[in-house]
């Protein structure tokens, strides 16, 4: 499961204190994020995907064989 990065996590990582600044930073970096009550949040998988790493799939229970 992807680690959720809260607004507070993102503030620490970016160095910004305002949620709007964090959101602008995520958008500029191409990181998909979601609006939350406290501010933007994302997952570590989405950060990795923006960096060019493949999304990790920990659920191998569904394959093409189920079709």
PQR file with spaces between the fields and no chain letter, atoms N, CA, C, O and H, PARSE charges and radii, in Angstrom:
ATOM       1  N    UNK     1       0.836   -1.178    0.000 -0.4000 1.5000
ATOM       2  CA   UNK     1       0.000    0.000    0.000 -0.0000 2.0000
ATOM       3  C    UNK     1       0.882    1.242    0.000  0.5500 1.7000
ATOM       4  O    UNK     1       1.919    1.282    0.662 -0.5500 1.4000
ATOM       5  N    UNK     2       0.472    2.219   -0.724 -0.4000 1.5000
ATOM       6  CA   UNK     2       1.242    3.449   -0.825 -0.0000 2.0000
ATOM       7  C    UNK     2       1.174    4.217    0.481  0.5500 1.7000
ATOM       8  O    UNK     2       0.135    4.273    1.139 -0.5500 1.4000
ATOM       9  H    UNK     2      -0.371    2.186   -1.262  0.4000 1.0000
ATOM      10  N    UNK     3       2.306    4.809    0.845 -0.4000 1.5000
ATOM      11  CA   UNK     3       2.339    5.645    2.037 -0.0000 2.0000
ATOM      12  C    UNK     3       1.688    6.986    1.746  0.5500 1.7000
ATOM      13  O    UNK     3       2.022    7.648    0.763 -0.5500 1.4000
ATOM      14  H    UNK     3       3.150    4.764    0.311  0.4000 1.0000
ATOM      15  N    UNK     4       0.771    7.379    2.593 -0.4000 1.5000
ATOM      16  CA   UNK     4       0.098    8.664    2.415 -0.0000 2.0000
ATOM      17  C    UNK     4       0.969    9.758    2.998  0.5500 1.7000
ATOM      18  O    UNK     4       1.481    9.642    4.111 -0.5500 1.4000
ATOM      19  H    UNK     4       0.500    6.842    3.391  0.4000 1.0000
ATOM      20  N    UNK     5       1.129   10.825    2.224 -0.4000 1.5000
ATOM      21  CA   UNK     5       1.889   11.982    2.666 -0.0000 2.0000
ATOM      22  C    UNK     5       0.906   13.100    2.965  0.5500 1.7000
ATOM      23  O    UNK     5       0.272   13.640    2.059 -0.5500 1.4000
ATOM      24  H    UNK     5       0.714   10.919    1.320  0.4000 1.0000
ATOM      25  N    UNK     6       0.783   13.442    4.230 -0.4000 1.5000
ATOM      26  CA   UNK     6      -0.161   14.470    4.660 -0.0000 2.0000
ATOM      27  C    UNK     6       0.359   15.857    4.301  0.5500 1.7000
ATOM      28  O    UNK     6       1.494   16.016    3.852 -0.5500 1.4000
ATOM      29  H    UNK     6       1.298   13.003    4.967  0.4000 1.0000
ATOM      30  N    UNK     7      -0.478   16.837    4.504 -0.4000 1.5000
ATOM      31  CA   UNK     7      -0.074   18.221    4.270 -0.0000 2.0000
ATOM      32  C    UNK     7       1.122   18.572    5.138  0.5500 1.7000
ATOM      33  O    UNK     7       2.044   19.247    4.679 -0.5500 1.4000
ATOM      34  H    UNK     7      -1.400   16.708    4.869  0.4000 1.0000
ATOM      35  N    UNK     8       1.118   18.125    6.383 -0.4000 1.5000
ATOM      36  CA   UNK     8       2.244   18.410    7.277 -0.0000 2.0000
ATOM      37  C    UNK     8       3.524   17.757    6.766  0.5500 1.7000
ATOM      38  O    UNK     8       4.595   18.359    6.836 -0.5500 1.4000
ATOM      39  H    UNK     8       0.369   17.578    6.756  0.4000 1.0000
ATOM      40  N    UNK     9       3.425   16.527    6.252 -0.4000 1.5000
ATOM      41  CA   UNK     9       4.593   15.855    5.663 -0.0000 2.0000
ATOM      42  C    UNK     9       5.120   16.665    4.481  0.5500 1.7000
ATOM      43  O    UNK     9       6.327   16.856    4.330 -0.5500 1.4000
ATOM      44  H    UNK     9       2.555   16.037    6.195  0.4000 1.0000
ATOM      45  N    UNK    10       4.199   17.133    3.650 -0.4000 1.5000
ATOM      46  CA   UNK    10       4.587   17.883    2.460 -0.0000 2.0000
ATOM      47  C    UNK    10       5.177   19.244    2.816  0.5500 1.7000
ATOM      48  O    UNK    10       6.084   19.724    2.136 -0.5500 1.4000
ATOM      49  H    UNK    10       3.219   16.978    3.772  0.4000 1.0000
ATOM      50  N    UNK    11       4.675   19.859    3.862 -0.4000 1.5000
ATOM      51  CA   UNK    11       5.247   21.131    4.320 -0.0000 2.0000
ATOM      52  C    UNK    11       6.684   20.934    4.777  0.5500 1.7000
ATOM      53  O    UNK    11       7.556   21.744    4.464 -0.5500 1.4000
ATOM      54  H    UNK    11       3.938   19.469    4.415  0.4000 1.0000
ATOM      55  N    UNK    12       6.930   19.861    5.514 -0.4000 1.5000
ATOM      56  CA   UNK    12       8.301   19.579    5.963 -0.0000 2.0000
ATOM      57  C    UNK    12       9.209   19.283    4.778  0.5500 1.7000
ATOM      58  O    UNK    12      10.355   19.733    4.744 -0.5500 1.4000
ATOM      59  H    UNK    12       6.222   19.203    5.768  0.4000 1.0000
ATOM      60  N    UNK    13       8.706   18.532    3.810 -0.4000 1.5000
ATOM      61  CA   UNK    13       9.520   18.135    2.659 -0.0000 2.0000
ATOM      62  C    UNK    13       9.835   19.310    1.742  0.5500 1.7000
ATOM      63  O    UNK    13      10.934   19.388    1.193 -0.5500 1.4000
ATOM      64  H    UNK    13       7.775   18.167    3.838  0.4000 1.0000
ATOM      65  N    UNK    14       8.887   20.223    1.571 -0.4000 1.5000
ATOM      66  CA   UNK    14       9.091   21.346    0.649 -0.0000 2.0000
ATOM      67  C    UNK    14       9.682   22.572    1.319  0.5500 1.7000
ATOM      68  O    UNK    14      10.290   23.412    0.655 -0.5500 1.4000
ATOM      69  H    UNK    14       7.994   20.160    2.017  0.4000 1.0000
ATOM      70  N    UNK    15       9.510   22.683    2.622 -0.4000 1.5000
ATOM      71  CA   UNK    15       9.972   23.861    3.333 -0.0000 2.0000
ATOM      72  C    UNK    15       8.968   24.999    3.344  0.5500 1.7000
ATOM      73  O    UNK    15       9.227   26.048    3.934 -0.5500 1.4000
ATOM      74  H    UNK    15       9.016   22.001    3.161  0.4000 1.0000
ATOM      75  N    UNK    16       7.835   24.807    2.702 -0.4000 1.5000
ATOM      76  CA   UNK    16       6.789   25.829    2.689 -0.0000 2.0000
ATOM      77  C    UNK    16       5.888   25.660    3.902  0.5500 1.7000
ATOM      78  O    UNK    16       5.713   24.552    4.410 -0.5500 1.4000
ATOM      79  H    UNK    16       7.625   23.955    2.222  0.4000 1.0000
ATOM      80  N    UNK    17       5.320   26.763    4.358 -0.4000 1.5000
ATOM      81  CA   UNK    17       4.426   26.731    5.514 -0.0000 2.0000
ATOM      82  C    UNK    17       2.961   26.855    5.130  0.5500 1.7000
ATOM      83  O    UNK    17       2.085   26.384    5.855 -0.5500 1.4000
ATOM      84  H    UNK    17       5.462   27.663    3.945  0.4000 1.0000
ATOM      85  N    UNK    18       2.692   27.483    3.998 -0.4000 1.5000
ATOM      86  CA   UNK    18       1.304   27.659    3.567 -0.0000 2.0000
ATOM      87  C    UNK    18       0.903   26.537    2.615  0.5500 1.7000
ATOM      88  O    UNK    18       1.686   26.124    1.760 -0.5500 1.4000
ATOM      89  H    UNK    18       3.404   27.865    3.409  0.4000 1.0000
ATOM      90  N    UNK    19      -0.329   26.050    2.775 -0.4000 1.5000
ATOM      91  CA   UNK    19      -0.835   24.961    1.934 -0.0000 2.0000
ATOM      92  C    UNK    19      -0.848   25.340    0.463  0.5500 1.7000
ATOM      93  O    UNK    19      -0.575   24.502   -0.397 -0.5500 1.4000
ATOM      94  H    UNK    19      -0.965   26.386    3.470  0.4000 1.0000
ATOM      95  N    UNK    20      -1.164   26.600    0.163 -0.4000 1.5000
ATOM      96  CA   UNK    20      -1.196   27.046   -1.231 -0.0000 2.0000
ATOM      97  C    UNK    20       0.185   26.959   -1.873  0.5500 1.7000
ATOM      98  O    UNK    20       0.307   26.629   -3.052 -0.5500 1.4000
ATOM      99  H    UNK    20      -1.386   27.281    0.861  0.4000 1.0000
ATOM     100  N    UNK    21       1.226   27.258   -1.090 -0.4000 1.5000
ATOM     101  CA   UNK    21       2.590   27.152   -1.615 -0.0000 2.0000
ATOM     102  C    UNK    21       2.974   25.700   -1.860  0.5500 1.7000
ATOM     103  O    UNK    21       3.629   25.385   -2.854 -0.5500 1.4000
ATOM     104  H    UNK    21       1.127   27.526   -0.132  0.4000 1.0000
ATOM     105  N    UNK    22       2.569   24.822   -0.960 -0.4000 1.5000
ATOM     106  CA   UNK    22       2.826   23.390   -1.130 -0.0000 2.0000
ATOM     107  C    UNK    22       2.137   22.887   -2.392  0.5500 1.7000
ATOM     108  O    UNK    22       2.727   22.146   -3.178 -0.5500 1.4000
ATOM     109  H    UNK    22       2.037   25.078   -0.153  0.4000 1.0000
ATOM     110  N    UNK    23       0.887   23.295   -2.578 -0.4000 1.5000
ATOM     111  CA   UNK    23       0.126   22.879   -3.753 -0.0000 2.0000
ATOM     112  C    UNK    23       0.796   23.357   -5.035  0.5500 1.7000
ATOM     113  O    UNK    23       0.891   22.609   -6.008 -0.5500 1.4000
ATOM     114  H    UNK    23       0.408   23.896   -1.939  0.4000 1.0000
ATOM     115  N    UNK    24       1.259   24.599   -5.035 -0.4000 1.5000
ATOM     116  CA   UNK    24       1.947   25.145   -6.211 -0.0000 2.0000
ATOM     117  C    UNK    24       3.231   24.354   -6.504  0.5500 1.7000
ATOM     118  O    UNK    24       3.554   24.095   -7.663 -0.5500 1.4000
ATOM     119  H    UNK    24       1.183   25.207   -4.245  0.4000 1.0000
ATOM     120  N    UNK    25       3.946   23.979   -5.462 -0.4000 1.5000
ATOM     121  CA   UNK    25       5.175   23.197   -5.615 -0.0000 2.0000
ATOM     122  C    UNK    25       4.879   21.811   -6.198  0.5500 1.7000
ATOM     123  O    UNK    25       5.592   21.341   -7.084 -0.5500 1.4000
ATOM     124  H    UNK    25       3.683   24.189   -4.520  0.4000 1.0000
ATOM     125  N    UNK    26       3.831   21.165   -5.698 -0.4000 1.5000
ATOM     126  CA   UNK    26       3.451   19.843   -6.214 -0.0000 2.0000
ATOM     127  C    UNK    26       3.058   19.928   -7.680  0.5500 1.7000
ATOM     128  O    UNK    26       3.449   19.087   -8.489 -0.5500 1.4000
ATOM     129  H    UNK    26       3.251   21.547   -4.978  0.4000 1.0000
ATOM     130  N    UNK    27       2.285   20.946   -8.010 -0.4000 1.5000
ATOM     131  CA   UNK    27       1.839   21.126   -9.390 -0.0000 2.0000
ATOM     132  C    UNK    27       3.035   21.355  -10.316  0.5500 1.7000
ATOM     133  O    UNK    27       3.093   20.785  -11.405 -0.5500 1.4000
ATOM     134  H    UNK    27       1.968   21.629   -7.353  0.4000 1.0000
ATOM     135  N    UNK    28       3.981   22.182   -9.890 -0.4000 1.5000
ATOM     136  CA   UNK    28       5.166   22.473  -10.703 -0.0000 2.0000
ATOM     137  C    UNK    28       6.027   21.227  -10.914  0.5500 1.7000
ATOM     138  O    UNK    28       6.673   21.080  -11.952 -0.5500 1.4000
ATOM     139  H    UNK    28       3.934   22.646   -9.005  0.4000 1.0000
ATOM     140  N    UNK    29       6.033   20.337   -9.928 -0.4000 1.5000
ATOM     141  CA   UNK    29       6.825   19.108  -10.018 -0.0000 2.0000
ATOM     142  C    UNK    29       6.092   17.994  -10.757  0.5500 1.7000
ATOM     143  O    UNK    29       6.663   16.930  -10.998 -0.5500 1.4000
ATOM     144  H    UNK    29       5.508   20.456   -9.085  0.4000 1.0000
ATOM     145  N    UNK    30       4.837   18.231  -11.117 -0.4000 1.5000
ATOM     146  CA   UNK    30       4.071   17.207  -11.823 -0.0000 2.0000
ATOM     147  C    UNK    30       3.604   16.079  -10.925  0.5500 1.7000
ATOM     148  O    UNK    30       3.371   14.961  -11.384 -0.5500 1.4000
ATOM     149  H    UNK    30       4.374   19.095  -10.922  0.4000 1.0000
ATOM     150  N    UNK    31       3.469   16.379   -9.639 -0.4000 1.5000
ATOM     151  CA   UNK    31       3.033   15.367   -8.675 -0.0000 2.0000
ATOM     152  C    UNK    31       1.525   15.472   -8.505  0.5500 1.7000
ATOM     153  O    UNK    31       1.006   16.533   -8.158 -0.5500 1.4000
ATOM     154  H    UNK    31       3.659   17.287   -9.266  0.4000 1.0000
ATOM     155  N    UNK    32       0.830   14.380   -8.749 -0.4000 1.5000
ATOM     156  CA   UNK    32      -0.622   14.362   -8.579 -0.0000 2.0000
ATOM     157  C    UNK    32      -0.925   14.444   -7.084  0.5500 1.7000
ATOM     158  O    UNK    32      -0.313   13.750   -6.272 -0.5500 1.4000
ATOM     159  H    UNK    32       1.252   13.518   -9.031  0.4000 1.0000
ATOM     160  N    UNK    33      -1.869   15.294   -6.741 -0.4000 1.5000
ATOM     161  CA   UNK    33      -2.245   15.475   -5.346 -0.0000 2.0000
ATOM     162  C    UNK    33      -3.756   15.627   -5.255  0.5500 1.7000
ATOM     163  O    UNK    33      -4.448   15.779   -6.262 -0.5500 1.4000
ATOM     164  H    UNK    33      -2.366   15.858   -7.400  0.4000 1.0000
ATOM     165  N    UNK    34      -4.240   15.583   -4.039 -0.4000 1.5000
ATOM     166  CA   UNK    34      -5.666   15.673   -3.786 -0.0000 2.0000
ATOM     167  C    UNK    34      -5.921   16.758   -2.744  0.5500 1.7000
ATOM     168  O    UNK    34      -5.146   16.902   -1.798 -0.5500 1.4000
ATOM     169  H    UNK    34      -3.678   15.459   -3.221  0.4000 1.0000
ATOM     170  N    UNK    35      -7.001   17.521   -2.912 -0.4000 1.5000
ATOM     171  CA   UNK    35      -7.311   18.534   -1.905 -0.0000 2.0000
ATOM     172  C    UNK    35      -7.884   17.875   -0.651  0.5500 1.7000
ATOM     173  O    UNK    35      -8.704   16.962   -0.734 -0.5500 1.4000
ATOM     174  H    UNK    35      -7.630   17.404   -3.680  0.4000 1.0000
ATOM     175  N    UNK    36      -7.450   18.341    0.475 -0.4000 1.5000
ATOM     176  CA   UNK    36      -7.965   17.834    1.738 -0.0000 2.0000
ATOM     177  C    UNK    36      -8.421   18.972    2.620  0.5500 1.7000
ATOM     178  O    UNK    36      -8.201   20.139    2.295 -0.5500 1.4000
ATOM     179  H    UNK    36      -6.783   19.084    0.542  0.4000 1.0000
ATOM     180  N    UNK    37      -9.039   18.654    3.709 -0.4000 1.5000
ATOM     181  CA   UNK    37      -9.528   19.678    4.625 -0.0000 2.0000
ATOM     182  C    UNK    37      -8.380   20.522    5.181  0.5500 1.7000
ATOM     183  O    UNK    37      -8.529   21.730    5.368 -0.5500 1.4000
ATOM     184  H    UNK    37      -9.217   17.706    3.973  0.4000 1.0000
ATOM     185  N    UNK    38      -7.253   19.895    5.442 -0.4000 1.5000
ATOM     186  CA   UNK    38      -6.086   20.595    5.988 -0.0000 2.0000
ATOM     187  C    UNK    38      -5.158   21.128    4.899  0.5500 1.7000
ATOM     188  O    UNK    38      -4.260   21.921    5.180 -0.5500 1.4000
ATOM     189  H    UNK    38      -7.132   18.914    5.290  0.4000 1.0000
ATOM     190  N    UNK    39      -5.373   20.696    3.661 -0.4000 1.5000
ATOM     191  CA   UNK    39      -4.510   21.087    2.546 -0.0000 2.0000
ATOM     192  C    UNK    39      -4.254   19.894    1.644  0.5500 1.7000
ATOM     193  O    UNK    39      -4.885   18.850    1.812 -0.5500 1.4000
ATOM     194  H    UNK    39      -6.103   20.052    3.432  0.4000 1.0000
ATOM     195  N    UNK    40      -3.341   20.026    0.688 -0.4000 1.5000
ATOM     196  CA   UNK    40      -3.110   18.932   -0.261 -0.0000 2.0000
ATOM     197  C    UNK    40      -2.452   17.730    0.407  0.5500 1.7000
ATOM     198  O    UNK    40      -1.708   17.858    1.379 -0.5500 1.4000
ATOM     199  H    UNK    40      -2.828   20.874    0.552  0.4000 1.0000
ATOM     200  N    UNK    41      -2.753   16.562   -0.147 -0.4000 1.5000
ATOM     201  CA   UNK    41      -2.090   15.340    0.280 -0.0000 2.0000
ATOM     202  C    UNK    41      -1.830   14.498   -0.956  0.5500 1.7000
ATOM     203  O    UNK    41      -2.463   14.698   -1.993 -0.5500 1.4000
ATOM     204  H    UNK    41      -3.358   16.458   -0.936  0.4000 1.0000
ATOM     205  N    UNK    42      -0.904   13.560   -0.850 -0.4000 1.5000
ATOM     206  CA   UNK    42      -0.558   12.675   -1.963 -0.0000 2.0000
ATOM     207  C    UNK    42      -0.046   11.367   -1.382  0.5500 1.7000
ATOM     208  O    UNK    42      -0.148   11.133   -0.177 -0.5500 1.4000
ATOM     209  H    UNK    42      -0.390   13.398   -0.008  0.4000 1.0000
ATOM     210  N    UNK    43       0.502   10.521   -2.234 -0.4000 1.5000
ATOM     211  CA   UNK    43       1.083    9.258   -1.773 -0.0000 2.0000
ATOM     212  C    UNK    43       2.524    9.169   -2.257  0.5500 1.7000
ATOM     213  O    UNK    43       2.922    9.860   -3.195 -0.5500 1.4000
ATOM     214  H    UNK    43       0.585   10.712   -3.212  0.4000 1.0000
ATOM     215  N    UNK    44       3.286    8.323   -1.614 -0.4000 1.5000
ATOM     216  CA   UNK    44       4.668    8.139   -2.028 -0.0000 2.0000
ATOM     217  C    UNK    44       4.740    7.545   -3.438  0.5500 1.7000
ATOM     218  O    UNK    44       5.668    7.855   -4.186 -0.5500 1.4000
ATOM     219  H    UNK    44       2.962    7.761   -0.852  0.4000 1.0000
ATOM     220  N    UNK    45       3.786    6.705   -3.807 -0.4000 1.5000
ATOM     221  CA   UNK    45       3.759    6.146   -5.159 -0.0000 2.0000
ATOM     222  C    UNK    45       3.564    7.236   -6.208  0.5500 1.7000
ATOM     223  O    UNK    45       4.180    7.186   -7.272 -0.5500 1.4000
ATOM     224  H    UNK    45       3.033    6.454   -3.199  0.4000 1.0000
ATOM     225  N    UNK    46       2.709    8.226   -5.918 -0.4000 1.5000
ATOM     226  CA   UNK    46       2.493    9.310   -6.875 -0.0000 2.0000
ATOM     227  C    UNK    46       3.720   10.210   -6.985  0.5500 1.7000
ATOM     228  O    UNK    46       4.011   10.729   -8.062 -0.5500 1.4000
ATOM     229  H    UNK    46       2.209    8.266   -5.053  0.4000 1.0000
ATOM     230  N    UNK    47       4.433   10.397   -5.891 -0.4000 1.5000
ATOM     231  CA   UNK    47       5.689   11.157   -5.937 -0.0000 2.0000
ATOM     232  C    UNK    47       6.706   10.402   -6.789  0.5500 1.7000
ATOM     233  O    UNK    47       7.378   10.995   -7.632 -0.5500 1.4000
ATOM     234  H    UNK    47       4.196    9.975   -5.016  0.4000 1.0000
ATOM     235  N    UNK    48       6.816    9.092   -6.567 -0.4000 1.5000
ATOM     236  CA   UNK    48       7.744    8.276   -7.343 -0.0000 2.0000
ATOM     237  C    UNK    48       7.378    8.266   -8.825  0.5500 1.7000
ATOM     238  O    UNK    48       8.261    8.315   -9.682 -0.5500 1.4000
ATOM     239  H    UNK    48       6.269    8.610   -5.882  0.4000 1.0000
ATOM     240  N    UNK    49       6.088    8.202   -9.129 -0.4000 1.5000
ATOM     241  CA   UNK    49       5.646    8.201  -10.524 -0.0000 2.0000
ATOM     242  C    UNK    49       6.032    9.505  -11.213  0.5500 1.7000
ATOM     243  O    UNK    49       6.426    9.498  -12.379 -0.5500 1.4000
ATOM     244  H    UNK    49       5.371    8.162   -8.433  0.4000 1.0000
ATOM     245  N    UNK    50       5.920   10.615  -10.504 -0.4000 1.5000
ATOM     246  CA   UNK    50       6.312   11.907  -11.080 -0.0000 2.0000
ATOM     247  C    UNK    50       7.812   11.948  -11.336  0.5500 1.7000
ATOM     248  O    UNK    50       8.279   12.668  -12.219 -0.5500 1.4000
ATOM     249  H    UNK    50       5.600   10.621   -9.556  0.4000 1.0000
ATOM     250  N    UNK    51       8.565   11.172  -10.563 -0.4000 1.5000
ATOM     251  CA   UNK    51      10.006   11.101  -10.740 -0.0000 2.0000
ATOM     252  C    UNK    51      10.430   10.073  -11.773  0.5500 1.7000
ATOM     253  O    UNK    51      11.623    9.880  -12.007 -0.5500 1.4000
ATOM     254  H    UNK    51       8.186   10.587   -9.846  0.4000 1.0000
ATOM     255  N    UNK    52       9.460    9.413  -12.393 -0.4000 1.5000
ATOM     256  CA   UNK    52       9.775    8.453  -13.445 -0.0000 2.0000
ATOM     257  C    UNK    52       9.851    7.012  -12.994  0.5500 1.7000
ATOM     258  O    UNK    52      10.168    6.133  -13.795 -0.5500 1.4000
ATOM     259  H    UNK    52       8.491    9.570  -12.203  0.4000 1.0000
ATOM     260  N    UNK    53       9.567    6.748  -11.732 -0.4000 1.5000
ATOM     261  CA   UNK    53       9.576    5.376  -11.241 -0.0000 2.0000
ATOM     262  C    UNK    53       8.190    4.773  -11.420  0.5500 1.7000
ATOM     263  O    UNK    53       7.182    5.469  -11.293 -0.5500 1.4000
ATOM     264  H    UNK    53       9.309    7.462  -11.082  0.4000 1.0000
ATOM     265  N    UNK    54       8.142    3.494  -11.712 -0.4000 1.5000
ATOM     266  CA   UNK    54       6.855    2.812  -11.924 -0.0000 2.0000
ATOM     267  C    UNK    54       6.107    2.716  -10.611  0.5500 1.7000
ATOM     268  O    UNK    54       6.705    2.603   -9.541 -0.5500 1.4000
ATOM     269  H    UNK    54       8.961    2.929  -11.815  0.4000 1.0000
ATOM     270  N    UNK    55       4.791    2.762  -10.710 -0.4000 1.5000
ATOM     271  CA   UNK    55       3.971    2.570   -9.520 -0.0000 2.0000
ATOM     272  C    UNK    55       4.106    1.139   -9.040  0.5500 1.7000
ATOM     273  O    UNK    55       4.068    0.199   -9.835 -0.5500 1.4000
ATOM     274  H    UNK    55       4.305    2.854  -11.579  0.4000 1.0000
ATOM     275  N    UNK    56       4.262    0.980   -7.745 -0.4000 1.5000
ATOM     276  CA   UNK    56       4.387   -0.359   -7.171 -0.0000 2.0000
ATOM     277  C    UNK    56       3.007   -0.961   -7.000  0.5500 1.7000
ATOM     278  O    UNK    56       2.082   -0.306   -6.520 -0.5500 1.4000
ATOM     279  H    UNK    56       4.293    1.743   -7.099  0.4000 1.0000
ATOM     280  N    UNK    57       2.879   -2.213   -7.397 -0.4000 1.5000
ATOM     281  CA   UNK    57       1.613   -2.909   -7.211 -0.0000 2.0000
ATOM     282  C    UNK    57       1.848   -4.027   -6.213  0.5500 1.7000
ATOM     283  O    UNK    57       2.548   -4.997   -6.506 -0.5500 1.4000
ATOM     284  H    UNK    57       3.630   -2.746   -7.787  0.4000 1.0000
ATOM     285  N    UNK    58       1.270   -3.891   -5.051 -0.4000 1.5000
ATOM     286  CA   UNK    58       1.425   -4.896   -4.006 -0.0000 2.0000
ATOM     287  C    UNK    58       0.304   -5.924   -4.028  0.5500 1.7000
ATOM     288  O    UNK    58       0.326   -6.885   -3.260 -0.5500 1.4000
ATOM     289  H    UNK    58       0.701   -3.103   -4.813  0.4000 1.0000
ATOM     290  N    UNK    59      -0.669   -5.727   -4.902 -0.4000 1.5000
ATOM     291  CA   UNK    59      -1.816   -6.635   -4.960 -0.0000 2.0000
ATOM     292  C    UNK    59      -1.701   -7.498   -6.211  0.5500 1.7000
ATOM     293  O    UNK    59      -2.074   -7.081   -7.307 -0.5500 1.4000
ATOM     294  H    UNK    59      -0.687   -4.946   -5.526  0.4000 1.0000
ATOM     295  N    UNK    60      -1.180   -8.701   -6.027 -0.4000 1.5000
ATOM     296  CA   UNK    60      -1.009   -9.622   -7.149 -0.0000 2.0000
ATOM     297  C    UNK    60      -2.199  -10.562   -7.304  0.5500 1.7000
ATOM     298  O    UNK    60      -2.143  -11.504   -8.095 -0.5500 1.4000
ATOM     299  H    UNK    60      -0.876   -9.039   -5.136  0.4000 1.0000
ATOM     300  N    UNK    61      -3.274  -10.319   -6.559 -0.4000 1.5000
ATOM     301  CA   UNK    61      -4.405  -11.240   -6.607 -0.0000 2.0000
ATOM     302  C    UNK    61      -5.235  -11.090   -7.882  0.5500 1.7000
ATOM     303  O    UNK    61      -5.982  -12.003   -8.234 -0.5500 1.4000
ATOM     304  H    UNK    61      -3.320   -9.554   -5.917  0.4000 1.0000
ATOM     305  N    UNK    62      -5.121   -9.973   -8.570 -0.4000 1.5000
ATOM     306  CA   UNK    62      -5.870   -9.752   -9.809 -0.0000 2.0000
ATOM     307  C    UNK    62      -4.918   -9.721  -10.984  0.5500 1.7000
ATOM     308  O    UNK    62      -4.075   -8.832  -11.095 -0.5500 1.4000
ATOM     309  H    UNK    62      -4.515   -9.232   -8.284  0.4000 1.0000
ATOM     310  N    UNK    63      -5.060  -10.694  -11.854 -0.4000 1.5000
ATOM     311  CA   UNK    63      -4.243  -10.759  -13.069 -0.0000 2.0000
ATOM     312  C    UNK    63      -5.169  -10.847  -14.266  0.5500 1.7000
ATOM     313  O    UNK    63      -6.389  -10.879  -14.111 -0.5500 1.4000
ATOM     314  H    UNK    63      -5.746  -11.417  -11.763  0.4000 1.0000
ATOM     315  N    UNK    64      -4.602  -10.886  -15.443 -0.4000 1.5000
ATOM     316  CA   UNK    64      -5.401  -11.002  -16.664 -0.0000 2.0000
ATOM     317  C    UNK    64      -6.147  -12.337  -16.725  0.5500 1.7000
ATOM     318  O    UNK    64      -7.098  -12.476  -17.493 -0.5500 1.4000
ATOM     319  H    UNK    64      -3.610  -10.860  -15.569  0.4000 1.0000
ATOM     320  N    UNK    65      -5.732  -13.304  -15.935 -0.4000 1.5000
ATOM     321  CA   UNK    65      -6.382  -14.625  -15.921 -0.0000 2.0000
ATOM     322  C    UNK    65      -7.818  -14.585  -15.406  0.5500 1.7000
ATOM     323  O    UNK    65      -8.582  -15.518  -15.652 -0.5500 1.4000
ATOM     324  H    UNK    65      -4.959  -13.192  -15.310  0.4000 1.0000
ATOM     325  N    UNK    66      -8.196  -13.533  -14.702 -0.4000 1.5000
ATOM     326  CA   UNK    66      -9.556  -13.480  -14.166 -0.0000 2.0000
ATOM     327  C    UNK    66     -10.576  -13.138  -15.248  0.5500 1.7000
ATOM     328  O    UNK    66     -11.780  -13.262  -15.022 -0.5500 1.4000
ATOM     329  H    UNK    66      -7.576  -12.775  -14.501  0.4000 1.0000
ATOM     330  N    UNK    67     -10.111  -12.713  -16.411 -0.4000 1.5000
ATOM     331  CA   UNK    67     -11.027  -12.333  -17.487 -0.0000 2.0000
ATOM     332  C    UNK    67     -11.588  -13.512  -18.197  0.5500 1.7000
ATOM     333  O    UNK    67     -12.376  -13.355  -19.130 -0.5500 1.4000
ATOM     334  H    UNK    67      -9.133  -12.613  -16.594  0.4000 1.0000
